Amino acid sequence: MTRSLSTFVVLLVFGLVYQCLLLYDALSKRNTIQLIGLCIYAACLLVYSVLQIDQTRSIVLGSQKIHYILPDDDVWASVRVLVLANATITGLYLLTMCFLSFKLYYEEFAWSILQQLGADYRMKRRYFTFQARHIPSDNLQQVY
């Protein structure tokens, strides 16, 4: 029992630490694709946390049946609160991560990319219109 529960907790902690390192890298390089991947990774950690609720319950109840834990001890009631809190905090982390990634993607990163490239949507549309008008009709199909 102790090995199963400790393995679950250690894997979750290492997963969150790894995600924090990748998050720092993604924010320092302004990599939006990596941010989207980290949101998917956070969703996978949430699924892992939710699945571990039932796994932890079966480990504790199974240990009571084979008398590793005294049947009088209400271990599951104590552990259940912690496992549910773990899943809840991971879910809140996922929601926060997705919301902040969305805000960064559409407000901060998009604006900095447009500034770097010097792109202007109106100028892009005018340039495309200019190109479309000056293409001979026999080459028009090659463009589209």
N, C-alpha and C positions, 0 to 999 in steps of 0.2 A: 504494500500500500504506500509506504513512504517513498519508495522509488518512483512510483507512477505519478504521485502528486508533485514531487519535487521536479521530475522531468517536465511536467506540464508548466510549472511556474518558471523554470529556467528557460525553456523554449520561448515562452511568451516574453520574458524580460529581454532575452537576446534579440528576439524579433523586433521589439520596440526600440532597443538601443541601435540596432542596425538601421531601422527606419529613420531614426533621428540623424544618424550620420549621412544617410542618403538625402534626407531633407535639407540638411545644411549645404550639401554639394549642389542640389538642384536650385536652391535659392541663391547661392553665390554665383552660379553660372546662368541664372534666369532661364532654366530649361523647363519649358511648360510640358513637354512630353513626359519628362521624368516625374513631374508633379502629378500628372494624371496616373502614371504607373504606381506612384506611391499611394494614391487614393484607392486604387484597386488592391494594393498590398494591405492597406488598413482594413478594407472590407474582408479580405481573407483572414486577417487576424481576428476580426469580429466573429466570423463563422467558426474559427478554431475555438474561441472563448465560449461561444454558445454550445458547441458540441461537447466541450469539456464539463459542462454542468451535469449532463446525464452520465458521462464517464466517471466523474468524481463520485456521484451518488452510488453508482453500481460498485465502485471500489470500496467505499465506506460500508455499504450494506453487506457486501460479500465478505469483508474482513470481520464483520460482526458475526456472520454465520459460521465462520471457521474459528471463531474465538480469538482472533488477533486483537480485537477490541471487545471490551466487555459489553454485553447486550444492554446493560443498564445505562451505559454512557450514551448520551445523546450527541454524538460527534457530528452526525450529519446536520443537525440544526445549527451548530457552530460554523461548520465549513460551508454550508449552503449560503449563508449571508456573504461570506467572503467571495465565493465563486460568482454569485449573482452581481456583487459589486464590481468584480473584475470585468464581467461581460458588459455591465452598464457603462463603466468608465471607458472601455474600449469602444463602445458604440457612440458615446459622446465625443470621443476623440475622432472617430471617423466622420461624424457630422461636422465638427469644427474644421477638420482638415479639408473636407470637400468644399465647405463654404469659403474658407480662406483661399483655397486654390482657385476657385471660380472667380473670386474678387481679384486676385492677383493676375489671373489670365486675361480677364477682360478689361481691367483698368490699368494696372501698372506695367505688365510685360508687353501688352499690345502697344501701348503708347511709346515705350522705350524702343521697341522694334521699329515702329513707324518713324520715330525721330532719327534712329540710326540710318535707316535706309532712305530717309528723306521722301517717303512715299506720301502722296496725297491722292485720295480716291477720286476727286474731281479731275485732277490732272491725268490720272490713269485712264479715266473714261474718255476724256478729250483726246488723249493720245491714241486710244483704241479706235475712236471714231475717225480720227485723222488717217490712221493706217487703213481702215476699212474703205474709206472713200478713194484712196489713191492706189488701190490694188487693181490691176487689170482684171476684167471679168473672167478670163480663162484661168488665172491663178487663184481666184477667190475660193474655189473648192479645195485647194491644197491647204489653205489657211485653216479652214474649218474642218 
